[in-house]
Amino acid sequence: MVDASQIREHATVVGSDGGHVGTVDHVGKGEIKLTKSDADAGGLHHYIPLDLVIAVEGDQVHLDRSAEEVKKEWSTSGAA
């Protein structure tokens, strides 16, 4: 797993296919909270597990699966 401290707020999150997933709002409790103002968010915060992150390069967070797969699996409620 990548060191979560490398992930910055407002970084772009992309799938393994280079597709846009979202924009980082916050990192904590083993997950990334995406901004609700992002075009694909539908006005909701979405959460993805940090386990999906394979690399952080500058202001981009790269995931181990395609953007479409991530969007099928993301959650709208954070960790309890």
C-alpha positions as CSV (number, residue, x, y, z in Angstrom):
1,M,0.0,0.0,0.0
2,V,1.1,3.5,-0.7
3,D,1.9,5.9,2.2
4,A,-1.4,7.8,2.7
5,S,0.6,11.0,3.6
6,Q,1.7,11.3,0.0
7,I,-2.0,11.9,-1.1
8,R,-2.8,15.6,-1.1
9,E,-6.2,17.3,-1.0
10,H,-7.4,18.3,-4.4
11,A,-5.3,15.6,-6.2
12,T,-6.9,14.0,-9.2
13,V,-7.8,10.3,-8.8
14,V,-7.5,8.2,-11.9
15,G,-8.2,4.6,-12.7
16,S,-5.8,2.1,-14.3
17,D,-7.3,3.1,-17.7
18,G,-6.5,6.8,-17.1
19,G,-10.1,7.6,-16.6
20,H,-11.2,10.3,-14.1
21,V,-12.6,9.0,-10.9
22,G,-12.7,12.1,-8.8
23,T,-10.8,14.7,-6.7
24,V,-9.5,14.1,-3.2
25,D,-11.3,15.9,-0.5
26,H,-9.7,14.2,2.5
27,V,-7.8,11.0,3.5
28,G,-8.5,9.1,6.6
29,K,-9.6,5.8,8.3
30,G,-8.2,3.8,5.4
31,E,-10.0,5.5,2.7
32,I,-10.1,8.5,0.3
33,K,-13.1,10.8,0.5
34,L,-13.8,12.4,-2.9
35,T,-15.2,15.9,-3.3
36,K,-18.9,16.1,-3.9
37,S,-18.5,19.0,-6.3
38,D,-16.7,16.8,-8.8
39,A,-18.6,16.4,-12.1
40,D,-19.0,12.6,-11.6
41,A,-20.0,12.8,-7.9
42,G,-23.7,13.7,-8.4
43,G,-23.5,16.1,-5.4
44,L,-22.4,13.3,-3.0
45,H,-19.1,12.5,-1.3
46,H,-17.8,9.1,-2.4
47,Y,-15.3,6.9,-0.5
48,I,-12.7,4.5,-2.0
49,P,-10.4,2.2,0.0
50,L,-6.7,3.2,0.2
51,D,-6.0,-0.4,-0.8
52,L,-6.9,0.5,-4.4
53,V,-4.0,3.0,-4.6
54,I,-1.0,1.7,-6.5
55,A,0.9,5.0,-7.0
56,V,0.9,8.7,-6.2
57,E,2.7,10.8,-8.8
58,G,2.6,14.6,-8.1
59,D,-1.1,15.6,-8.0
60,Q,-2.4,12.3,-9.4
61,V,-3.5,9.2,-7.4
62,H,-3.4,6.0,-9.5
63,L,-5.7,3.1,-8.8
64,D,-5.4,-0.6,-9.5
65,R,-8.7,-0.8,-11.5
66,S,-10.5,1.1,-14.2
67,A,-12.5,4.2,-13.4
68,E,-15.7,2.4,-14.3
69,E,-14.9,-0.5,-11.9
70,V,-14.1,1.9,-9.1
71,K,-17.4,3.9,-9.6
72,K,-19.4,0.6,-9.4
73,E,-17.8,-0.1,-6.0
74,W,-17.4,3.3,-4.3
75,S,-19.5,4.1,-1.2
76,T,-21.4,7.2,-0.2
77,S,-20.9,6.5,3.5
78,G,-17.4,6.6,5.1
79,A,-15.9,4.2,7.6
80,A,-17.7,3.9,10.9
